[in-house]
Structures are given as C-alpha cells and as structure tokens.
Amino acid sequence: MKYIWQNYSASNDFYIEKKPFSPYLETANIGKNKIGVNPVLRLYEIFFPLFENPQTPRNEPLENCLLHYLAQLDLKSGIHLTSLLEHRLHREICEKVFGEKAQKLYLSLSENERRIFLIYLQRHEAAQGLKSFFFEAVLQFFPSTKFYFYEWEQKFLFCIPARQTEHNEKLMELLIFFLFDMGAAYEIFWGSHFGIIDDAETMKLDEFVIY
C-alpha cells in the first residue's frame, strides 16, 4: 500500500490521475520520479473540481506543488499505517462492503464511538483470529460489564450495567457482528445483574434478575 508520504523525495513529479487505478492505492510509479496520484482514497474533497467538471483546465505544476505540500504535511502530522487502515475500514463499512445492516449500525454511532470502534476492529483484523478483542471493546464502551459462560446451555452471558436503550442495543449488535467470533450463543442482561448463589454482590434485594 503506497501513499504520497512513503519514500518521499523532493524530486518526485506528482500529478493527479483522473482515472483512478485502484480503490486501495494512492500512488503508482509511472516512470522515473513520475508518480500518478489517486485522489479518491483520501484527497477527493481537495481535488473535487477536477472530477466534477472534466473540462476544467489542468495546471500540473500547481498540482505537483500542492501534492508535495500534502505529502510533507502527512509526514509532519505523524500519520501512520494504523490510521490509514482504520480509514480504509471506515470507507468499506460506509460503502456497505460488510452489508447494509452493518453500515446502518455503524452510522448510528457518534463520531467518538466510531473512532474507538475502528481501533478495535483494526486490531481484530490484524490479529487474524489469533486474539479476540470483543471483551476489551465492550469494556471500553460499558465499563464494569461482567462476562460469564453458562456451561449447561453452552452460551455466554453479558451483564451490562447500562440502560437498555436503542442506541446501546445497536452498539452491542455492532460489536457482536464484527468482533464476537466465539461461535457460541449469548444472552445480554441490561441494568440489573442476575443472582449468583454465594456472591453477595449479585444477590441484593430488588437489584437482580432471576436466571
């Protein structure tokens, strides 16, 4: 995956490629120091006029200067691969790569919630199934959540000390859809904890549910 800041050199001759060569690559070497740039990936809003009106006169020297400035801005702002991967996941979800339901659940989150969710989704993807980040992600959104595995019915029990609102339900549904890969059934308890014999903290009168 190449971006304008990677292997940057002041001798690079950038130009905007009006027919993007790949939805996942930002640059392509056309010749010695001649680098075509796909603006769709990150820079579409900046170069929108070129796509809105194909007849717009080109000013390649100006394009080159602007792309050099953007490349140096990337380097100075500390952009890194993890951020780019999170950006890719954001685009894929919004473009319904994971389905319309996943897109709607994701867009129902606040901007800050999406940012946190993408961090865990990127870690989940990087782990390639070797580690689950589901429990960490749930605790990030719902601190003090308790997790149990009920062997008799072979299912997980999630006790979430939060109100059962539509927003919270959608958030949990999203986390389960992307991160819960245990292959087991589950049940969610909102607000009240179910009672556990010999655990005084869960057996307070009027503060637990019967399971």
C-alpha positions as CSV (number, residue, x, y, z in Angstrom):
1,M,0.0,0.0,0.0
2,K,1.6,3.3,-1.1
3,Y,0.9,6.8,-0.2
4,I,2.3,10.2,-1.2
5,W,4.3,10.4,2.0
6,Q,6.0,7.0,1.6
7,N,9.5,7.1,0.0
8,Y,9.0,10.8,-0.3
9,S,11.6,12.8,-2.3
10,A,11.6,16.5,-3.3
11,S,12.5,15.3,-6.8
12,N,9.1,13.5,-7.2
13,D,7.0,14.7,-10.0
14,F,3.4,14.2,-8.8
15,Y,0.3,14.5,-11.0
16,I,-3.4,13.8,-10.4
17,E,-4.7,10.6,-12.2
18,K,-8.2,11.3,-13.3
19,K,-8.9,7.7,-13.9
20,P,-8.0,6.0,-10.6
21,F,-6.0,2.8,-11.0
22,S,-7.1,1.2,-7.7
23,P,-9.5,1.9,-4.9
24,Y,-6.8,1.0,-2.3
25,L,-3.7,2.5,-3.8
26,E,-2.9,6.2,-3.6
27,T,0.2,6.3,-5.8
28,A,1.6,4.5,-8.8
29,N,5.1,5.0,-10.3
30,I,4.6,5.9,-14.0
31,G,8.3,6.5,-14.7
32,K,11.4,7.7,-13.1
33,N,10.2,10.1,-10.3
34,K,6.9,10.4,-12.2
35,I,4.1,9.5,-9.8
36,G,0.4,9.3,-10.5
37,V,-1.8,10.1,-7.5
38,N,-5.3,8.6,-7.0
39,P,-7.1,11.3,-5.1
40,V,-10.2,9.2,-4.4
41,L,-8.7,7.4,-1.4
42,R,-8.0,10.5,0.8
43,L,-7.9,13.6,-1.2
44,Y,-11.2,13.7,-3.1
45,E,-12.6,16.8,-1.4
46,I,-9.5,18.8,-2.3
47,F,-9.4,17.8,-6.0
48,F,-13.2,17.5,-6.4
49,P,-13.4,20.2,-9.2
50,L,-11.3,18.0,-11.5
51,F,-13.9,15.3,-11.3
52,E,-17.0,17.5,-11.2
53,N,-16.1,19.1,-14.5
54,P,-13.8,17.1,-16.8
55,Q,-13.3,20.2,-18.9
56,T,-11.6,22.0,-16.0
57,P,-8.2,23.2,-17.3
58,R,-5.3,21.3,-15.8
59,N,-2.4,23.0,-14.0
60,E,0.1,20.2,-13.5
61,P,2.8,22.4,-11.9
62,L,0.3,23.6,-9.3
63,E,-0.9,20.0,-8.8
64,N,2.6,18.9,-8.2
65,C,3.3,21.7,-5.7
66,L,0.1,21.0,-3.8
67,L,0.8,17.3,-3.6
68,H,4.3,17.9,-2.3
69,Y,2.8,20.2,0.4
70,L,0.3,17.4,1.3
71,A,3.0,14.8,1.4
72,Q,5.1,16.9,3.8
73,L,2.0,17.7,5.9
74,D,1.4,13.9,6.2
75,L,5.0,13.4,7.4
76,K,4.9,16.3,9.9
77,S,1.5,15.3,11.3
78,G,2.7,11.9,12.1
79,I,0.2,9.9,10.0
80,H,0.9,6.2,10.3
81,L,-0.3,2.9,8.8
82,T,-2.7,2.1,11.6
83,S,-4.6,5.4,10.9
84,L,-4.8,4.5,7.2
85,L,-6.1,1.0,7.9
86,E,-8.8,2.5,10.2
87,H,-9.7,4.9,7.4
88,R,-10.0,2.0,5.0
89,L,-12.3,0.1,7.3
90,H,-14.4,3.2,7.7
91,R,-14.8,3.6,4.0
92,E,-15.6,-0.1,3.5
93,I,-18.3,-0.1,6.2
94,C,-19.8,3.1,4.7
95,E,-19.7,1.6,1.2
96,K,-21.6,-1.5,2.5
97,V,-18.8,-3.9,1.9
98,F,-20.0,-5.7,5.1
99,G,-23.7,-5.2,4.3
100,E,-26.3,-2.6,4.7
101,K,-27.1,-3.6,8.3
102,A,-23.5,-3.2,9.4
103,Q,-23.4,0.3,7.7
104,K,-26.6,1.4,9.5
105,L,-25.4,0.2,12.9
106,Y,-22.0,1.9,12.4
107,L,-23.5,5.2,11.2
108,S,-25.8,5.3,14.3
109,L,-22.7,5.8,16.5
110,S,-21.3,9.2,17.5
111,E,-18.0,10.3,15.9
112,N,-16.0,9.4,19.0
113,E,-17.7,6.0,19.3
114,R,-16.8,5.2,15.7
115,R,-13.2,6.2,16.3
116,I,-13.0,3.8,19.3
117,F,-14.8,1.0,17.4
118,L,-12.4,1.3,14.4
119,I,-9.4,1.0,16.8
120,Y,-10.6,-2.4,18.0
121,L,-11.8,-3.5,14.6
122,Q,-8.3,-2.8,13.1
123,R,-6.7,-4.7,15.9
124,H,-9.1,-7.6,15.4
125,E,-8.3,-7.7,11.7
126,A,-4.5,-7.5,12.3
127,A,-4.7,-10.4,14.8
128,Q,-6.2,-12.6,12.1
129,G,-8.3,-14.6,14.5
130,L,-5.4,-15.3,16.9
131,K,-6.9,-13.0,19.6
132,S,-10.3,-11.7,20.4
133,F,-10.8,-8.0,21.2
134,F,-14.5,-8.3,21.8
135,F,-14.4,-8.2,25.6
136,E,-11.9,-5.3,25.6
137,A,-14.1,-3.4,23.3
138,V,-17.3,-4.0,25.3
139,L,-15.5,-2.8,28.5
140,Q,-14.3,0.3,26.7
141,F,-17.9,1.3,25.9
142,F,-19.6,-0.3,29.0
143,P,-17.2,-0.3,32.0
144,S,-17.8,-2.9,34.7
145,T,-19.5,-5.3,32.4
146,K,-19.4,-8.9,33.6
147,F,-18.9,-11.9,31.3
148,Y,-19.8,-15.5,32.2
149,F,-20.0,-18.7,30.3
150,Y,-23.0,-20.9,31.2
151,E,-21.8,-24.4,30.5
152,W,-25.3,-26.0,31.0
153,E,-26.6,-24.2,27.9
154,Q,-23.2,-23.5,26.3
155,K,-23.7,-19.8,26.0
156,F,-22.1,-16.5,27.1
157,L,-23.9,-14.2,29.5
158,F,-23.1,-10.5,29.3
159,C,-24.2,-8.4,32.3
160,I,-24.1,-4.8,31.2
161,P,-24.6,-2.1,33.9
162,A,-26.2,0.3,31.5
163,R,-29.8,1.2,30.4
164,Q,-31.3,-0.8,27.6
165,T,-31.7,1.9,25.1
166,E,-32.0,1.6,21.3
167,H,-28.6,3.2,20.9
168,N,-26.9,0.8,23.4
169,E,-28.5,-2.2,21.7
170,K,-27.3,-1.1,18.3
171,L,-23.8,-0.5,19.7
172,M,-23.7,-4.1,21.2
173,E,-25.1,-5.5,18.0
174,L,-22.3,-3.9,16.0
175,L,-19.6,-5.2,18.4
176,I,-21.1,-8.7,18.2
177,F,-21.4,-8.6,14.4
178,F,-17.7,-7.6,13.9
179,L,-15.8,-8.9,17.0
180,F,-17.7,-11.7,18.7
181,D,-16.2,-14.8,16.9
182,M,-16.6,-17.4,19.7
183,G,-19.1,-19.5,17.7
184,A,-21.4,-19.7,20.7
185,A,-24.8,-18.4,21.7
186,Y,-25.1,-15.4,24.0
187,E,-27.6,-13.5,26.1
188,I,-27.4,-9.9,27.3
189,F,-28.7,-8.7,30.7
190,W,-29.1,-4.9,30.9
191,G,-29.0,-2.9,34.1
192,S,-29.7,-5.5,36.7
193,H,-27.3,-8.4,37.3
194,F,-28.7,-11.9,37.6
195,G,-28.3,-13.5,41.0
196,I,-25.4,-15.9,41.7
197,I,-25.5,-18.0,44.8
198,D,-22.8,-17.3,47.3
199,D,-22.0,-14.0,45.6
200,A,-23.4,-11.3,47.9
201,E,-22.8,-8.5,45.4
202,T,-25.3,-10.1,42.9
203,M,-27.9,-11.1,45.5
204,K,-29.1,-7.6,46.7
205,L,-32.8,-7.4,47.1
206,D,-34.6,-5.6,44.2
207,E,-31.3,-5.3,42.3
208,F,-31.0,-8.6,40.5
209,V,-33.0,-10.7,38.0
210,I,-33.7,-14.4,38.2
211,Y,-32.0,-16.6,35.6
